[in-house]
């Protein structure tokens, strides 16, 4: 049976007014596969969206990986340069070690020669020390003998009477000349003389402090040199400062040609 267009439009309008009829018509006309297409399209679109998101994340990850690879390449490049520099430095170090080893060898050879030279020098020094010691003993004896002879002559001329020959007195530091005397007034005194080849200001001060020390004079008295004392120093050569110091300390000064400076009085005995 044929229907006209107006009837068709009425039928269409009726379907729109009755959705359940429209749904039933669709179910009858369309297959299940076609009916499922919208849902499949939606699912496909959702899957595509997720795929796009994953691809986006992969692209970001690939970009980051590429950047990391770039940085790694740069670090590897720097490491290669550093390794090359290290190898060069190691080469220079090895060369320097070889040079140092050679220098050490030369140094050891020089040290060996120096040890021999030092041994020779020590032996020569030993021989020189013996010779100087012998000379000092000879010189010391000569100076002390000269001092004893000069002080005897000078004091005899001054009216002193020599009671016994001069002698040296070992006393924790030898007194070079001790001469027992009697002065013109009949008082017993002792002339004590420190003898030096060359006399300095320091020598004068040391001798002055020693002879004025009560402990020193007490030890002298125990050795029979009781005082009072005429204190002299004798020298072959005296510094100008030594002469000034002797005058200041009141110590007499003798040389081979006579008395340069007379003592300023007596140093009293510790024995009363």
Secondary structure, DSSP 8 states (H G I E B T S, - for coil): ----HHHHHHHHHHHHH-HHHHHHHHHHHS-HHHHHHHHHHHHHHHHHHHHHHHHHHHHHHHHHHHHHHHHHHHHHHHHHHHHHHHHHHHHHHHHHHHHHHHHHHHHHHHHHHHHHHHHHHHHHHHHHHHHHHHHHHHHHHHHHHHHHHHHHHHHHHTT-EE-S--EEE-SSS-EEEEEEEE-TTS-EEEEEEEEEEEE-HHHHHHHHHHHT-HHHHHHHHHTT----EEEEEEEEEE-HHHHHHHHHHT-EEEETTEEEE--SS-B--S--
